[in-house]
Amino acid sequence: MISVFAATAAFGAMMVVVALILISRMRFSSLIAMFRLLSLLLAGFAFMLGWMEGERPLFAVGALVLIVKVLLIPEFLTRIAKKYNINLRLQSYVRPTTATFGGLAIVALSFLAAWRFIQEPSDVVALGASLSLVMLGMLLLLTRTDMFGQAVGFLVTENGIFLLGLAMTGGMPFFVEIGILFDLCVFVTLIILLVLRAQAEQGSLATEYLRELVD
């Protein structure tokens, strides 16, 4: 039977690899596809933990992640992009290769920090993978100049927080998970409203144009 450590290591490694690929994607469709896969792995990890530890609430958490992050949010963003003819190629301050090398450095530092503060191997893997996702999401958030890229960066960061809660504590309380997902939906809605206004007034998704929308 697969141990919790093996499951955590396998899912953590796969999620970090997918996140590294994600930060180098410059096309909207590819970015969304990678985010779907990342969230699908997160849902799969919740289902796996629920089955291995006999915790039924984790099945509900996995289903919630599957519905909201794999289906609803990506589909919503895709529909908005198609409806308003948003440019398929997104914008960034750095080249994809630079972002990838920066991401690899972040992953190495995240696992090094986890190993420095925690000695239990299973917890090191969980914390290292979670920190990697959080920091890779922040990297995407800071290096992208378009609002869709920044929104996905926030979502990746939030996936890292979810992974930490699942792996380190056996799952956050179910109502806390619901609250976080609700806040996530509110954030995405606000991003969409800003996207539509920026597209209507400036014809661009670059965030520097938002300064002109404040007045």
C-alpha positions as CSV (number, residue, x, y, z in Angstrom):
1,M,0.0,0.0,0.0
2,I,1.2,3.5,-0.9
3,S,2.4,5.5,2.2
4,V,1.3,9.0,2.9
5,F,4.9,10.1,2.5
6,A,5.1,8.5,-1.0
7,A,1.8,10.1,-2.0
8,T,2.9,13.5,-0.7
9,A,6.2,13.3,-2.5
10,A,4.7,12.1,-5.8
11,F,1.9,14.8,-5.9
12,G,4.2,17.5,-4.6
13,A,6.8,16.8,-7.2
14,M,4.2,16.7,-10.0
15,M,2.7,20.0,-8.9
16,V,6.1,21.7,-8.7
17,V,7.0,20.5,-12.3
18,V,3.6,21.7,-13.6
19,A,4.0,25.1,-11.9
20,L,7.5,25.4,-13.4
21,I,6.0,24.8,-16.9
22,L,3.2,27.2,-16.2
23,I,5.3,30.2,-15.4
24,S,7.0,29.9,-18.8
25,R,3.7,29.8,-20.7
26,M,3.0,33.0,-22.7
27,R,-0.2,32.0,-24.4
28,F,-3.5,32.3,-22.5
29,S,-4.8,28.8,-23.5
30,S,-1.6,27.1,-22.4
31,L,-1.5,29.0,-19.1
32,I,-5.1,28.0,-18.3
33,A,-4.4,24.4,-19.3
34,M,-1.5,24.2,-17.0
35,F,-3.5,25.8,-14.1
36,R,-6.3,23.2,-14.7
37,L,-3.7,20.4,-14.5
38,L,-2.1,21.9,-11.3
39,S,-5.6,22.1,-9.7
40,L,-6.5,18.6,-10.8
41,L,-3.4,17.3,-9.1
42,L,-4.3,19.2,-5.9
43,A,-7.8,17.7,-6.0
44,G,-6.3,14.2,-6.6
45,F,-4.1,14.7,-3.6
46,A,-7.1,15.5,-1.4
47,F,-8.9,12.4,-2.7
48,M,-5.8,10.3,-2.1
49,L,-5.4,11.5,1.5
50,G,-9.1,11.1,2.2
51,W,-8.9,7.4,1.0
52,M,-5.6,6.6,2.8
53,E,-6.5,8.3,6.1
54,G,-10.3,7.5,6.1
55,E,-11.2,11.2,6.3
56,R,-14.5,11.8,4.5
57,P,-14.2,15.6,4.7
58,L,-11.2,15.5,2.4
59,F,-13.3,14.0,-0.3
60,A,-15.6,17.0,-0.1
61,V,-12.5,19.3,-0.2
62,G,-11.3,17.5,-3.3
63,A,-14.6,17.8,-5.0
64,L,-14.8,21.5,-4.1
65,V,-11.3,22.1,-5.6
66,L,-12.3,20.0,-8.7
67,I,-15.5,22.0,-9.3
68,V,-14.2,25.5,-8.6
69,K,-10.6,25.4,-9.7
70,V,-10.6,22.8,-12.5
71,L,-13.9,23.6,-14.0
72,L,-15.6,26.9,-13.0
73,I,-12.7,29.4,-12.8
74,P,-10.8,28.3,-15.9
75,E,-14.0,28.1,-17.9
76,F,-15.1,31.5,-16.7
77,L,-11.7,33.1,-17.6
78,T,-11.7,31.4,-21.0
79,R,-15.2,32.6,-21.9
80,I,-14.3,36.2,-21.0
81,A,-11.2,36.0,-23.1
82,K,-13.1,34.7,-26.1
83,K,-16.0,37.1,-25.7
84,Y,-13.9,40.2,-25.7
85,N,-11.3,38.9,-28.2
86,I,-8.5,39.2,-25.7
87,N,-5.0,38.8,-27.2
88,L,-4.0,35.1,-26.9
89,R,-0.3,36.0,-26.2
90,L,0.1,37.5,-22.8
91,Q,2.7,40.0,-21.6
92,S,5.7,39.7,-19.2
93,Y,8.6,41.7,-17.9
94,V,10.9,38.8,-18.4
95,R,11.6,36.1,-21.1
96,P,10.1,32.6,-20.5
97,T,13.6,31.2,-20.2
98,T,14.5,33.7,-17.5
99,A,11.3,32.9,-15.7
100,T,12.1,29.2,-15.8
101,F,15.6,29.6,-14.4
102,G,14.3,31.9,-11.7
103,G,11.6,29.3,-10.9
104,L,14.2,26.6,-10.6
105,A,16.2,28.7,-8.2
106,I,13.1,29.4,-6.1
107,V,12.3,25.7,-5.9
108,A,15.8,24.9,-4.7
109,L,15.7,27.6,-2.1
110,S,12.2,26.5,-0.9
111,F,13.3,22.9,-0.3
112,L,16.6,24.2,1.3
113,A,14.6,26.4,3.7
114,A,12.2,23.5,4.5
115,W,15.1,21.2,5.2
116,R,16.7,23.8,7.5
117,F,13.7,24.3,9.7
118,I,12.1,20.8,9.6
119,Q,13.8,17.4,10.0
120,E,10.9,15.1,9.3
121,P,11.3,13.9,5.7
122,S,7.6,13.8,4.9
123,D,7.1,17.3,6.3
124,V,10.2,18.6,4.4
125,V,8.7,17.4,1.1
126,A,5.3,18.9,1.9
127,L,6.6,22.3,3.1
128,G,9.1,22.5,0.2
129,A,6.5,21.8,-2.4
130,S,4.1,24.2,-0.8
131,L,6.6,27.0,-0.5
132,S,7.7,26.4,-4.1
133,L,4.1,26.8,-5.4
134,V,3.5,29.9,-3.2
135,M,6.7,31.6,-4.5
136,L,6.3,30.5,-8.1
137,G,2.8,32.1,-8.0
138,M,4.3,35.2,-6.6
139,L,6.9,35.2,-9.3
140,L,4.2,35.0,-11.9
141,L,2.2,37.7,-10.2
142,L,5.3,40.1,-10.2
143,T,6.6,39.4,-13.7
144,R,3.4,39.5,-15.7
145,T,2.1,42.8,-16.9
146,D,-1.3,41.5,-18.0
147,M,-4.1,41.0,-15.5
148,F,-4.9,37.4,-16.6
149,G,-1.3,36.3,-15.9
150,Q,-1.4,38.0,-12.5
151,A,-4.7,36.4,-11.7
152,V,-3.3,33.0,-12.4
153,G,-0.3,33.8,-10.3
154,F,-2.6,34.5,-7.4
155,L,-4.4,31.2,-8.0
156,V,-1.1,29.3,-8.1
157,T,-0.1,30.9,-4.8
158,E,-3.4,29.9,-3.3
159,N,-2.9,26.3,-4.5
160,G,0.4,26.2,-2.5
161,I,-1.5,27.3,0.6
162,F,-4.0,24.5,0.0
163,L,-1.3,22.0,-0.5
164,L,0.3,23.0,2.8
165,G,-2.9,22.7,4.7
166,L,-3.6,19.2,3.2
167,A,-0.2,17.8,3.7
168,M,0.9,19.2,7.0
169,T,-2.3,19.1,9.0
170,G,-4.3,16.4,7.1
171,G,-6.6,19.0,5.7
172,M,-7.9,22.4,6.8
173,P,-11.3,22.5,8.5
174,F,-13.9,22.2,5.8
175,F,-15.5,25.6,6.5
176,V,-12.1,27.3,6.3
177,E,-11.7,25.7,2.8
178,I,-15.1,27.0,1.8
179,G,-14.2,30.5,3.1
180,I,-10.9,30.6,1.1
181,L,-12.6,29.4,-2.1
182,F,-15.3,32.1,-1.6
183,D,-12.6,34.8,-1.3
184,L,-10.9,33.3,-4.3
185,C,-14.1,33.6,-6.4
186,V,-14.5,37.2,-5.2
187,F,-11.0,38.0,-6.2
188,V,-11.4,36.5,-9.7
189,T,-14.7,38.4,-10.2
190,L,-12.9,41.7,-9.3
191,I,-10.1,40.8,-11.7
192,I,-12.6,40.2,-14.5
193,L,-14.3,43.5,-13.9
194,L,-10.9,45.3,-14.1
195,V,-10.1,43.4,-17.3
196,L,-13.3,44.4,-18.9
197,R,-12.9,48.1,-18.0
198,A,-9.2,48.2,-19.1
199,Q,-10.1,46.5,-22.3
200,A,-13.0,48.9,-23.0
201,E,-11.1,52.1,-22.2
202,Q,-7.6,51.3,-23.2
203,G,-7.8,48.3,-25.5
204,S,-5.0,46.6,-23.4
205,L,-4.6,44.3,-20.5
206,A,-1.3,45.8,-19.3
207,T,-1.6,46.7,-15.7
208,E,0.2,50.0,-16.1
209,Y,-3.0,51.3,-17.8
210,L,-4.9,50.9,-14.6
211,R,-3.3,53.9,-13.1
212,E,-5.2,56.0,-15.6
213,L,-8.5,54.3,-14.6
214,V,-8.2,55.5,-11.0
215,D,-8.9,59.2,-11.9
